[in-house]
Amino acid sequence: PREDDMEAIQNVTAVLSGSDDWTRGNATALASDLLTLVSGGSLMTWQVLVHWCGRRPGGVAAVPRATALTGSWFVRVLAHFHIAAMHYYSLLPEHIGAVFGFPSWARFGSCWVPFFFMLSGFVAYLADGRQGDSANIPGLANLLGRRLAKYYPAFALSIVITVGTPVCRVFIADHLGQFFLTLFLVQSWVRPFERVLMNGPSWYLSNLVAFSLAAPFWSKQVRLTSSPVLLLSWLWITSCMFPFTIRALNFQPLLGDGLASFVSFSPWCNWPCFLSGMVLARVFGDFADSWRGLLPFKIGASVAFACLALLFLVLDVDTQAFEQWLRCAWLPPVFACLITALAAGEDKVFQLLGLLPCAEWLAGCAWCLYILHVPLFLAFHPWVSRHLGLDQPEVLALLASVAA
């Protein structure tokens, strides 16, 4: 890099104030590249730690006995509604948004995404341990086929709805390459990392497919390691490095210009949460039997969920830098406590919730709400305005899309 490039790295504020050679766009690209290097270095350190910790005495760790994550449907439903609320408020036109406002609790909807990655990693570890070693080409093909069969139909429906929306068709015609990247679920690997008009929530699937392919290899490492607690601690430190790097290098002004999207959507910044879920499952398997019956397992899920609800309702901080610290550093330990307590299945409140006959149906509806709510809102909004003649069709479009 040129000398003025290095000066820009050390003083991004000078870049933002204007220079002959730099713009916000390439400054953001530079910042995201540096975070990618941080992530890649952390992934290499993971490999070194796995080798340094050595193999577990006695060979591969036993997989925890089957757990239904009792009552987890309730958390998933509310989390998906929270994410949908955040998107609906952000999609309101400016003049309508000025009337309705943007409640502080809705802004934190994106903070649930690390929970879903951690939960997916937890479940992936249990599934891989019971199905045997799948770290080979036939095993990976089978795993990918199962993942796509589970998630792609709802996503394909969202693409059909998107193509049927006039404003989205115009955007696709101008960005055909991004459309195909989205269609094949690789859009989160390239810039730009988010395009709401092509179903922004689908970036999660792009990450999840990639992590699913790496899961058999990670699972084998996790089952063989002798120090899962040390590895779990390192993954939390890795997650904290992203907001710390942004603060240390004074990259906060770039968060509004695409850097926040990189930290939120790129696989380079989300793999620690998924892998943390796998290591957490190993720790749960090692200690669950000795922990069962203890008070934290009996009330842990309720307390963790209540803390999250209180946090989202009370916090009133509207800065992207704070949100990154919340997502990457503060919330993952709370999510870990919530998932382990749900896996133990001893929390009385969530045991009662798990008995509801419509639990699995509601969880499925919540998944459809997550993957479909943006394209449905964009489809219903002009239809309601055109056919019903409403000047402010947002509320009716919102209700129609949620119901659909």
Number of C-alpha atoms within 10 A of each C-alpha: 5 6 7 11 15 10 12 17 18 15 14 20 16 13 20 16 10 11 10 6 9 16 13 17 14 12 21 22 17 16 24 23 13 16 22 19 13 18 22 14 13 19 17 12 14 16 13 11 16 20 12 12 15 12 17 15 10 8 11 16 18 14 18 20 11 10 12 13 19 24 24 23 21 17 18 19 19 14 21 24 20 21 22 24 21 20 22 19 19 15 16 19 11 11 10 14 14 10 8 11 13 16 14 16 19 20 23 23 19 19 21 21 19 22 26 20 23 27 26 20 29 26 18 21 26 21 15 19 19 13 9 11 14 20 18 11 9 10 16 18 13 12 20 16 11 12 16 13 11 10 16 16 11 17 20 14 15 22 20 12 19 23 20 13 20 13 14 20 16 12 16 18 11 11 11 12 12 22 20 13 15 22 17 11 21 19 27 24 18 12 13 14 22 23 17 16 19 24 23 19 22 26 25 21 21 22 23 24 18 16 21 19 18 15 24 24 15 19 24 19 18 26 23 21 25 21 18 24 14 14 21 21 12 18 22 18 15 24 24 20 21 22 23 17 16 23 13 12 14 16 22 21 16 23 19 13 15 20 25 22 17 27 23 23 24 25 22 21 21 23 24 27 28 27 28 27 29 28 30 26 29 27 19 20 17 16 11 19 12 8 13 15 12 11 11 16 23 20 18 21 31 19 17 19 16 12 13 17 12 12 13 17 14 11 11 13 13 12 12 17 20 12 19 21 18 16 22 27 19 15 16 23 14 16 22 21 19 24 26 23 27 26 25 22 22 21 22 16 14 23 16 11 16 20 11 10 9 11 17 15 10 15 19 14 15 22 17 19 22 22 25 27 26 27 26 23 24 25 21 20 21 19 15 19 16 12 8 10 11 12 9 14 18 24 13 16 21 22 12 15 20 20 10 13
